[in-house]
Amino acid sequence: MNPAIRVEDLWVDYKTKKGQIQSAVRGLSFEVQPGEIVGFLGPNGAGKSSTLKALMGFVTQKSGTATVFGKQAATGRNCTSSVRFTKIAYP
């Protein structure tokens, strides 16, 4: 069975306010099978959000591959992904 999400040797870099290059994700690889429930945990600054942003196409990956249901993750301005936020109010 093909994985729902496949990430192989993903690298994501950002420019800091001082213009220096900072690596957010370095060489990450994993697979998620269809129907699998996965938690993505790590300390602050570990690259969790940067990985998800790369999968959705909100940031450009430096190298590596990221596929979602067999399709290459969008890159940078060619993003076709969407995110829906739901506001929940507790009484």
C-alpha positions as CSV (number, residue, x, y, z in Angstrom):
1,M,0.0,0.0,0.0
2,N,1.3,3.5,-0.9
3,P,1.8,5.8,2.1
4,A,-0.6,8.7,2.6
5,I,2.4,10.9,3.5
6,R,6.0,10.3,2.6
7,V,8.9,12.6,3.6
8,E,12.5,11.7,2.5
9,D,15.6,13.6,3.6
10,L,13.7,16.9,4.0
11,W,15.7,20.1,4.7
12,V,14.0,23.5,5.3
13,D,16.0,26.7,5.9
14,Y,14.9,30.2,6.9
15,K,16.6,33.6,6.8
16,T,16.9,35.2,10.3
17,K,16.2,38.9,10.9
18,K,20.0,39.4,10.7
19,G,20.1,37.7,7.2
20,Q,21.7,34.5,8.4
21,I,20.5,31.1,7.2
22,Q,19.0,29.0,10.0
23,S,18.2,25.3,9.4
24,A,14.7,24.4,10.7
25,V,14.5,20.8,9.5
26,R,17.6,18.7,8.8
27,G,17.3,15.3,7.0
28,L,13.8,14.3,8.2
29,S,12.3,11.1,6.8
30,F,9.1,9.3,7.7
31,E,6.0,7.7,6.3
32,V,2.3,7.7,7.4
33,Q,0.1,4.9,6.0
34,P,-3.6,5.6,5.1
35,G,-5.9,5.4,8.2
36,E,-2.9,5.7,10.6
37,I,-3.2,8.1,13.5
38,V,0.0,9.9,14.2
39,G,1.3,12.4,16.7
40,F,4.0,14.8,15.7
41,L,5.8,15.7,19.0
42,G,9.1,17.5,19.8
43,P,10.6,20.3,21.8
44,N,10.3,24.0,20.9
45,G,12.4,24.7,17.8
46,A,12.5,21.1,16.6
47,G,10.9,21.9,13.2
48,K,7.4,20.5,13.6
49,S,5.6,23.5,12.2
50,S,8.3,23.9,9.4
51,T,7.7,20.3,8.4
52,L,3.9,20.8,8.1
53,K,4.4,24.1,6.3
54,A,6.6,22.3,3.8
55,L,4.0,19.6,3.3
56,M,1.3,22.2,2.6
57,G,3.6,24.3,0.4
58,F,3.8,27.4,2.5
59,V,7.6,27.2,2.6
60,T,10.1,26.0,0.0
61,Q,12.1,23.0,1.0
62,K,15.9,23.2,0.5
63,S,16.1,19.5,-0.6
64,G,14.4,16.2,-0.2
65,T,11.0,15.0,-1.2
66,A,7.6,15.3,0.4
67,T,4.5,13.7,-1.1
68,V,0.9,13.6,0.0
69,F,-1.2,10.8,-1.4
70,G,1.4,10.3,-4.2
71,K,1.5,14.0,-5.3
72,Q,4.5,16.2,-4.8
73,A,4.0,18.8,-2.0
74,A,3.5,22.3,-3.4
75,T,6.5,24.6,-3.2
76,G,6.5,28.2,-2.2
77,R,4.2,30.4,-4.4
78,N,2.8,27.4,-6.3
79,C,0.8,26.4,-3.3
80,T,-2.6,24.9,-4.0
81,S,-3.2,23.7,-0.4
82,S,-5.7,25.3,2.0
83,V,-6.0,25.3,5.7
84,R,-9.3,25.7,7.6
85,F,-9.3,27.0,11.1
86,T,-12.2,26.4,13.5
87,K,-12.8,28.7,16.4
88,I,-14.1,26.8,19.4
89,A,-15.6,28.6,22.4
90,Y,-16.0,27.0,25.8
91,P,-18.7,28.1,28.1
